[in-house]
């Protein structure tokens, strides 16, 4: 939902800035997008590579936290509790 709202604001903001004035915060660009290679006609940029690597790292860290820590064991135990029958 956060991404939907963010993109909606980016879509509406240019038309609103003409009427309301431009006082919106400019986006922070950490990496300048550059095409690294193409796969089946689709270009892959360095930003895409960073996103994929970060997603994989966070997936591995989440798996480790859920399956190998005491906190993760507690989360799994609470998730497996069945509600009482009426």
URFENGI-V212185 format. One record per helix or strand of 2 or more residues. SS is the DSSP state (A for helix, B for strand). FROM is the first residue (numbers start at 1). TO is the last residue. Records with the same first field share a line. If there is no record, write none. Layout:
SS: FROM-TO  FROM-TO
//
This chain:
A: 2-20  46-68  70-80
B: 35-39  42-45
//
